[in-house]
Amino acid sequence: MAEGSWTIIVYDHDCGKCARFMSRWEGAVATPSGVSGGADSARTALVDVGIVQAEARGKRFPGCFLGSLRSSAVWAGEVPTVLQLRDGLVVGIHLR
């Protein structure tokens, strides 16, 4: 994430508001991130704050990088949240 443009979506798979939001993203991230648009193409990373198998997320969003937060820490924040990064710097935050 240190280079290029990234969209990072932080969500909880058990959240109804997140589920509605994520259903709108399914078609938008169905192709492999950063492949068709060249070096400046935005890549997408999904960060699920809940506990879910990465395999299940990968089937639904095959073109995304998948992540989760460490369960050994206490996290607080509003979900869903969309972060826009450019060359490792946050350039936008959108709370849904």
C-alpha positions in Angstrom: 0.0 0.0 0.0 3.1 2.2 0.0 2.8 2.8 -3.7 -0.1 3.6 -6.0 -3.8 4.3 -5.3 -5.7 2.1 -2.9 -9.3 1.9 -1.7 -9.5 0.2 1.7 -13.0 -0.9 3.0 -13.3 -1.6 6.7 -16.4 -3.5 7.5 -18.0 -6.2 9.7 -19.6 -9.2 7.9 -22.2 -9.5 10.7 -23.3 -5.8 10.4 -26.6 -5.2 8.4 -25.5 -1.7 7.3 -22.2 -3.2 6.1 -23.9 -6.0 4.2 -26.0 -3.5 2.3 -23.0 -1.3 1.6 -20.8 -4.3 0.5 -23.5 -5.6 -1.9 -23.1 -2.4 -3.9 -19.3 -3.1 -4.1 -19.5 -6.7 -5.4 -19.7 -5.8 -9.1 -17.2 -3.0 -8.8 -14.5 -5.2 -7.4 -15.2 -8.4 -9.4 -12.0 -8.1 -11.6 -8.5 -8.5 -10.3 -7.4 -5.2 -8.7 -4.8 -3.1 -10.5 -4.6 -5.4 -13.5 -6.5 -3.8 -16.3 -5.9 -0.2 -15.5 -2.1 -0.2 -15.4 0.2 1.2 -12.6 -2.2 4.0 -11.7 -5.2 1.8 -11.3 -6.7 1.8 -7.8 -6.5 -1.5 -5.9 -9.0 -2.6 -3.3 -8.4 -4.1 0.1 -11.2 -5.4 2.3 -10.6 -5.4 6.0 -13.2 -7.4 8.0 -13.3 -6.5 11.6 -15.3 -9.6 12.4 -14.2 -13.2 12.5 -14.8 -15.0 9.1 -12.9 -17.4 6.9 -10.8 -15.5 4.3 -11.8 -18.2 1.8 -15.5 -17.2 2.1 -14.6 -13.5 1.5 -12.4 -14.4 -1.5 -15.2 -16.1 -3.3 -17.4 -13.1 -3.0 -14.8 -10.5 -3.8 -12.2 -12.3 -6.0 -10.4 -9.2 -7.2 -9.6 -7.8 -3.8 -6.8 -8.1 -1.3 -8.3 -9.5 2.0 -7.3 -8.7 5.5 -8.5 -8.7 9.1 -7.5 -7.0 12.3 -5.5 -8.9 14.9 -7.8 -10.3 17.6 -5.1 -9.8 20.3 -5.9 -6.0 20.2 -9.0 -4.0 21.0 -10.2 -2.0 18.0 -12.8 0.8 17.9 -14.3 2.6 14.9 -17.3 3.0 12.8 -18.1 0.6 10.0 -18.3 0.6 7.1 -15.5 3.0 6.5 -13.8 3.6 3.2 -10.2 4.9 3.2 -8.5 6.3 0.1 -4.7 6.0 0.0 -2.2 7.4 -2.5 1.4 6.3 -2.2 0.9 5.3 1.5 -0.8 8.4 2.6 -4.5 8.7 3.5 -6.1 11.2 1.1 -9.8 10.5 2.0 -12.0 9.0 4.7 -15.6 8.2 4.0 -18.0 7.0 6.8 -21.1 5.3 5.4 
